[in-house]
């Protein structure tokens, strides 16, 4: 699909307009003379035309789109409203509805002017922060009663330099206090923050016109949807390296989060996943090569952090991570060593186990099939190798073994499965249905392609449940949606990720455009986009849907429906859902793991609701002590229920063991897996009772 459109499809006239310059004056900086070149102007016009012709939703490039581009650009550059002044915004506002016209004519000056003003403002703030630090961290008074607003995304733009100075005085004070409470001494704090700010200043001087163009045109592209991206030549090369696996990474999907880099998802069986020390929503603030010095990456661009993380196979990269499990404003970090390697097919292969449960005085055996990814050995498949590996082939083999074991039902575990081969999602569906459509793909021109299982007869017809969570995405959602629409399985767990779009790469004269050109739909006509798959029985999860998932992304394409591919059929589960939910609620109200997750979630929600943070050291330490006491009490309540020794204090190594989701060492110890099995057994009991009558 890489050459979907001819690379010479667009021959466009170039016209560059001139923008009035600002009346603000700044000392001469290295970026003052940065301007777009001819190649960048041509590329911008190509992007405009490609989006107009080929983007799935084809929204018009008009004044309304211009406002989205403008607001998104400001959010990209200054999400916490800590650099630009109200006077800057008043000056830029005159362009608010003109970006559509600028882009159509190849005029990039507004984007460049705003970015260069941003660099001026950042330099001024970093200079101020260094002056504050040079006064000495020991001189900061932590006895005063003052607070700092935590989330400034909706705060008013500050009107004066004095207002910005006051904000940054508090920001520096907060950073010092966080590090102090995390156990750093004054010398370490002074050195770390001074080095951080100086490095950020040095990085400003390294800004190229290419960096500005990338930020501006990518903002324009992402105004259509978050998966449509402009890739500069450097970023396109990095993307190609990732696709060819000529350099290895850690098996994690990362994204920028203000001045830090956030982990969005771990690749199952990837290097980071294997450590069991990295989790979604963790923040990466430092990267080191092997035993070399840790490089502070706060304030770095995402692509630059990725370059540091990636390296030759077999080498070690160390990450300094702020765990997502930390309380808000707790900057205590941990160091995670990860050996770079490719994700091996055998590591992602499906696995089976048997879940032994006693319910209503009877012993039951349930087969469990864990599917980390939807894989297909394309090379062996194309070569005609009769023993090629694939998810469907491996699942079929394991189902045969489980049926020989005379299991009472099957649970398919799709937690954290980020997707993979669409062909395999379709093939796997065919194991469980008689025949019929498996997924619909709607293209930008409105044509709907139907993928079908044309072979009559299901391989497995027994009772089944699917266990999903927020990190079940893409191909996982297609399979889960089909199982729900055909009423073949109970869907249990959490709302899935909601990634239901298809992208292609279009080469440009300068860089590449990743473009959304199609959308997935379930056989019921419902999209998996944005909403994902909603479970029949919902489990609590510490994964915040406001942080992780398609609906958390700006300008995400909406959920919608098209004409169904199958006729509605009687749902055998629907009459029992209310009772299944009731029995689940009663059971989990006393289950140690579920109680722990709910308590942990309630505490996290309470802390996240706080709007300000105290800059008084005594108050801050008291708050941390209170949070740690509550976390310790929750953990010891869980340990008591499991017959384990209580902890006297909660150390970081203990917190690593307190997983966001239940432990998965063996099926019976995994609370979510065991409960899914019990719900399936409840259904079998209810269904059997009705059948007898």
N, C-alpha and C positions, 0 to 999 in steps of 0.2 A: 504493500500500500504506500510505500514511501514516495513513489513518483506518481501520485494520484492525478496531479495536474501537470501539464507541460511546464518546465522551468522557464520557458521563454514565452509564457502565455500573456504576459503583460508588457506592452511597450508604451510607456507613459511620459507625457510632457512634464517637465520639471519647472516649477515656479516657486521661488523662495521670497516670501514677504519679509518686511522688516518690522520689528517690534519696538515700541517706545521703551527706552531704558528707564530704570527706577531713579527717583531723585535721592534715594538713600546712598550714602557714601561709605565705603569701607576701604581699609588699607588694601593695597594691591596683593592679590593672592595668585597662586599658580593656576587656579581654575578660571580666572577672569576671562581669558581669551579662548576658552574652549567653545567650539562651534561644530555643528553637524557637517559632515562632508557629503559629497555628491552620492556616494554609495548608500549612505544612511537615508538620505532623502528619497532615493529610488526605492529602497527597501520599505520605507514607511508607506509609500504610495502602493506598492505591491500588497502590503498587509491590508490596507484599506480595501483594495479591490477583491482580494481573496476572501475576506470576511463578508463582503457584500454579496459575492456570488455563491460561496460554498459553505458558510457556517450554517449549522443545523437550523437555528431559529431565525436567521436573517433579519434581525431587528434593524430598523433604519438608523443611519448615522446622522442624527439630528440634534437639536438643542437639548432635548431630554437626555440623550446619550452623552452629550458634552458635559452636562452637570454631573453625571455618574463618573466620567473620566476625571473631572476636576476634583471632586470629593475623594475619589479613590487615590489620586496622586498625593493629595495632602495627607491622607491617612497612611499611605506608604512611607512618606518622608518623615512625618511628625505625628505618629499615632497618639502620643500622650500630650500633645499640644504644649511642648516644653521648649521649643526653639523659635518658631515663627512668632511674630508679634501681631497684634490686631491691625496695625498699620500695613503690614505685609499682606494680610488677607484682604484688606480693603483695596489695596492696589491690584491684587490678583483677581478680585471678584469681577472686574470688567471683562475678563476673558471667560467667565464661567460658562456662557452659552456659545462660545466661539471655537471651542476645540474641534468641533465637527468640521467647521470651515477651514481651520488651519490644517487639519489632517488631510482633507480632500485636496488641498493645494500644495501639499508637501512643505508647509511652513512649520518648522519645529522649534522656532525661537521661544514661544511661550513656555514649552516644556523645559528648555534649557535655562531660561531666565529664572523660573521658579526653583529649579534644582540648584543653581549657583547661589541664589539667595539663601537656600537651605544650608549650603556649605558655609556661607558667611556666618549664619546664625549659630551653627554647630561649633565653629571655631571660637566664636565669642563665648559660648557657654563652657567649652572645655578650658579655655584660658582662665575663665572665672573659677572653675572648679579647682584648677591647679593653684591659683592664688589662695583659695580657701584651705586647701591641703597644706600649703607651705606655711600656714600659720601654726601647723602642728596639730595632729589629731588629739594630743593630750590636752590641748587648750579648749577643745569643744566642751561646752557645758551641757551635760545630759541630765541636769536636775530641773531644768525649766519644763513647764507644762505646755507643750505645743504638739501639734499633730501635722501629718502630711496626708493629703488626699491620695488614696491608692490608685484609683482608676480615673484618669483625666481625659478619657476619650471624648466625653461630652462637656468638659469644662470650657468656660469661655477663653478665647485667646487673650493672653495678657497684654496690657496696654503700654507698659513702659519697661525700660531696661531695669529699673529698680524692682519692678514686680518679678521679672525673670531672675534677677539676682537673689531675691528672697526665696523663690521656688528652688533655685539651685543650691542655695545655702542649706535648705532643708534636705534636698536630695543627697548632697554630700554627707550631711549629718546622718541620714538614714543608712547610707551605704556603710559608713564607719560603724554605726551601731549594730547593723546586721552581722558584720564580720567580727565585731567584738563579742557578741553573744554566741557566735559560732566557734569561739575559742581562740581567735587570732589575737596576738599581742599588738601593741601600738606600732612597733617597728614593722611588723609584717603588713599591717593595714596601710601604713604610710607608703611603703614600697610598692605594694600591690596596686593600690589606687593611682599612685603617681605614674607608675609604668603603664597602667591601663589608659589613663587619659592622654599621656604622651604618645602612646602607640596609636590611639585614635586620631590625634592631631596629625601624626605622620601619615596616616592612611588617607586623610583628606587631601594631602598634597599629591597623592598617587592617583587621584581621580582622573579618569580619561573621558574624552567625549563619548567614547564607546559605552562607558558605564552609565552616563546620563541617558543616552539613546535607548539602551537596554531597559532602564527603569521606566522611562516615559512610554515607549511603544508597548512594553509588556503590560503596563497599566491599562493602556487602550485595549489590547487584546483581551485581558482578563475582565474588562467591563462587559464582555459578551458571556463569559462563564469562566469559572476558576481553572478549568483544564485547557483552555485556549491560551497559549503562551507564545510570545516572541522569544527566540533563543538567539542571542548574539553569536558571532562566529566562535568565540571562546566557549560559551555555554553549549552551543551545538556540538562542539568537539567533545565536551564533557559528557553530553547526552549519548553520543555515539560510543564513547569509551565505556559508559555504563552498559550499553546494549551489547557490546562485543565482549565485555568482561575481561579486557586486557589489563585492567587494574582492578584490584579487589576492594570492597568496602566492608561495612559491618552488618549489612542486611537490615537497614532501617530506613523508613521514610521520614524525612526531616522537613520542617518548615520554619520560616522566620517568625519570631514572636517578640515584637518590640526590639530590644537590643540583644536578645538571646535566640538560641536555636532550640526548637522544641521537637521532641520525638513524637511523631504521629502514629506510627505503626511499626512493629517489628516483623520481619520476614520469618515465618515459622521455620525452625531448624537452622536459621542463619546464625552468624557469629555472635551478634548481640543477644539474640534469643537464648543461645546456649549458655550464656553467662548467668542467666536468671537474676541479673543485677541491674537491668535496664527495663523501663516500662514506658508505655505511652504517657505523654504529657510531662515526662522528665525534661529538664532543661540542661543543655550542654553549655558550660561556660569556659571549659579549657580542653585543649588537645595537646598531647605529647607523643613524640615518636619514640617508641621503646622506652629506654631509661633516661631520655633527654629531658630537659627542662620543660615544664608545663607552659604552654602558650595560652595566655588569656585571650579568649575570642569574643568577649562581650563587646557588642557594637560592630562586629564583623558582618559582612554580607554572607548570605547562606551559601552561595557558590564557593566563596573563599574557605568557609569552614569545611565544606565537603571535600575540597582539594586537600586540606590537611588530613582529613580522616581517611581518605582513600590512599592506597599504596600497594606495593608488591605483595603478592600472595605469600603467606607464612610469616610476615612481619607483624609486630605488635604495635597497636596504637592504644594509648591510655586516654580515657575521657574523664574530665572532672564534671560531675553531674550533680545538679540539685534535684533530689527525688521529688516526684509528684506527690508522694506520701507526706512530705514535709508540711507543716502548718504554714499558712500564708506568712510571708516575710521571714521565714526561717531559712537562712542561707547556708545551713550546714550542708557540706558536700561530701561525696564519696568518690574515690578513684576506681574506675572500672577498666581493667586491662582486657583488650579484645584482640585475638589473633585474626588478622584479615584472611579471608578465604572465600572461595565461591560457595554458594549454597549447593550442596550435592543432592542429586536426584534421590539417592537412597535415604538421605536424611529427611526428605520431605515425603517419603513414601507413606502410604496409609498403614495404619497399625490396628491390630484387633486386641481385645481383651474380653474377659467375661466378668460381668458384674453380678455378684451373688447377693441377693436380697431376701430377707424374711419379712413377709407381710401377711397380716391376718392369720398368723400361725402356720403359714406355708413357706416353703423354700422355692425361690425362683432363680432362674438363670437368664440374664439378658446379655446379648452380644453387643459389644461396643466397638464401633469402627471410627477411629479418629482420622480425619482427612485434613492435613495441614495446608494442602494446596491442590489445585487442579493442574496436574502435570501430564505431559506427553513427550516422549523421547522422539522429537520430530526427525532427527537424523536417522535413527533406526527404522522409524515408520516409513520414511520415504525410500529407504534402501530395501524395503520389503522384508526386513527381519521379522520372522514369525513370533519372536519372543520379545518384541519391543515393549517397554514399560509404559503404562498409562494408569491414571487414577481408576478408570472404569474397570480395566482388566484386573487390577489388584483388588478392588472392592469385590468384584465377582468371585475371585478366588477365596477371599476371606469369608464372604457370605456362604459359600459352599461348605467351608470348614465349620462355621457356626451352626449351620443347619444340621450337620452331622453330629454336633454336640447337643442337638435338640434344645436350642435356646427358646425361651418363651416369647421373645421379641427382640428388636434391634434398636439401639440408639446410635445415631450418626452424629458425631461431634464435629461441628464446623466452627467452633470458637477460634478466633484469630486467623481464620483462613481468608487471606486477602484476595483470593481469586486465582487467575491463571488462564488456562485454555478454555475458550468458549466451546470448542468442539467437545471437550471432556465433560463440561457441565451438561451438554445435551445428551452425550452418550450415557452418562451416569443416570440421568432422568429415565432413560429408556429401560434401565434394569427394573424399575419399580412401577411402570405403567404398561397398559396393554399395547397401545400405540396412539399416535396423535402428535400434535404440535408441542414443542418444548419451550420455544422462546420466539419472540417477534422482534425484528430489527427494523425500525422506521428510519428512512434516510431523509436528507434535507429536502428532497423533492416530493416527499409525502409517500413514496413507495414503501410498502411494508413487505419485507422478506420473512418467510415463515420457515424456521428450522423444525424438522419433524423426525419423530421416531416412526419409521415405516414398517418395523418388524413386529408383528402381532405377538402378544404374550409377554407377561412380566416375569422376570427371572426370580424375584422375591415378592411374594404376595402377603407376607405376614405382617403383624403389628409393628409399627415403627414410630419413633420420635426423632426430631432433629433438634440439637442443642446449638443455639447461635448466640452471638453477642455483638456489641457495637463494632468490633473489628472484623466481623464476617462481611466481606465485600465482593462486589462485582460478580464473578462466576458463582460464588457461594450463594449470592442473593438470587441469581437466576435459577439455580437448583432448588433452593429453599422455597422460592415463589412457586415453582412448578409443583413441588410436593404439596404445598398448601392449596393451590388451585385445583389439583386433581384429588384432593382430600386423601392423600396417601400417607400423611404423617402429621402428628401433632408438632407444631413449631413452638419451642420452649426456649426461654432465655431473655435476651434483650433485643431491642430494635436494632436492626443491622445498619451498616454504614450509609447506604443510600447512593452508591456510585453506579449510575445507570446510563452512562454516555460512552461513546466510542470516538477515539481520536485518530488522526493520521498526521504524518510529518510532511510538510511541503517545503522543499528547498527554495531559498530566495537568492537574489544576487548577493546578499549580505546577511548571512545567518539563515535561520529556518523558522517556520511557523508551525507550531503544534495546534491543530485545528479540530474542534468538535464537529463531526459530520453526521452522527447517527445517535439513536437512542434505543435502549432496550425496553421491551415491554413483556410482561408476563402473559401467559395464555388467556388469562382473565381480562386482558386489556389494560391492566394497571401497570404504570411505570414502576421500576425499582428506584428511579432517580429521586433524590432528596428524602423521600419517606422511608426507603428501604423496605424490608419485610417486617411486619408487625407480628410479634409472637402471640400465640393463643393464650399462653400463660407467661406472665412477665416476671423476671427476676430482678432484684436490686443490683445495681452495679456502681462501682466507684468511678468508672469511666464517665466523665462529664460529657453529655451530648452537646453542650454549648461549646465545648473545646474540641471534641473529636467527632468527625463525621461530615458528610456532605452538607448537611444543614448548617454546620458551623462555618462554612466557607462563604465569603462575600460573593454576591451575584450568582449563586448556585442556581442552575436551571430548575424550574418547578416540577412537582409531581403532576402528572396528568393521566388521562386514559385515552385509549383508542378502542376500536371495535374488537370485542373478544374473539378469540380463535376457537373457543369451545363453548358449547351450550352449558348453562348452569346445571349442576347435578346435585343430588341430595348430599348434604354434608353429614357424614356419620358422627363427626365429633361435636357439632354444634349443640345438640340437646344436652350434652354432658359438661360443657365448658364451665358453667356456673358452679356445678357441684365439684368439679375437678379443682377449680380455683379455691373453693371453700375448704376442701380437704388439704390442699397445699398450704393455705394460710394457717390452718390449725397446726399442722405438722411443723412448719418452719418458724412458728412463733416460739418454739422451744428448742429449735436446732441451733447449736452454738455458733456454727459458721454463718448462718443467715442472720442471727442476732448481731454478730460481730460486724458483718457488712452493713447492716442497716444503721447500727450505732455509728460506725465510721463515716457513713454517708451523711448522716444527720449532723455530725460534728463538722464535716467539711463544708456543708451547705451553710451552717451557721457562721463559720469563719469567713467564707467567701462573701457573705452578705455585709460584712463590715466595710464601711466606706473610707475610713481613715485609720492610720496607724500612729500610735504614740511615739514620740521622739524622746520620751523620758525613760532613762535606762531602768530605773526601778520598776516602773509600770510595765515596761516591755518584758523584763525578766520574769515578772510575776505572771504575765500573760502566757509566756512560754512554759513556765512551771505548771500552770493550770492545764494547758493543753497536753503536756507530757503526762501529767497525772491521770487525765481522762483516757489517754491512749493506753497507758499502762493498765488501768482498771479494765478497759475493754479487752485487752489481750489476756489478762489473767482470768477474766470471766470465761473466755474461750478455753484457756488451758485447763481450768478447773473442770469444765464440762467434758473435756477429753481425757481427764485423769493425768494431766501433766503437771510438773512442778511449776509454781508461779515464779515470775521474775521479780527481783527486788528493784531493778531499774531497767529502763528501756534504752539500750545502746543501739547505735546505727546498724551493727551487724544483726541485731534482733529485728530491727525494722525491715531489713531486707527479707526476712523470713515471713513477715506479715504481708502476704501478697494481696494485691488489689482484688484478685479473684481467688477462689479456694485452691488449696494445694492439689496437685494431680499426680502424686507419687504412685498410687494404685487406685483403681476405680472406686472402691468402697470408701476411700479417704477423701475423695473429691465430692464435696457436699452438693455442688450443682449437678454433677453427673448422677449421683445417687438419687437426688430428688427428682431428676428427670425420669429415671427408671421407675420410681414410685408412682409418679403421675401416669406413666404408661400402664403400670399394673392397675392403678385405680380405674383407668379407662376400660381395660380388659374385664375387670370385675363388673363394672356397671353395664357394659355392653353384653356380657354373658348373662347377667341377671335379666336384662330386657329380652334377650333372645329366648330364654327359658319360658318367659310369659307369652 
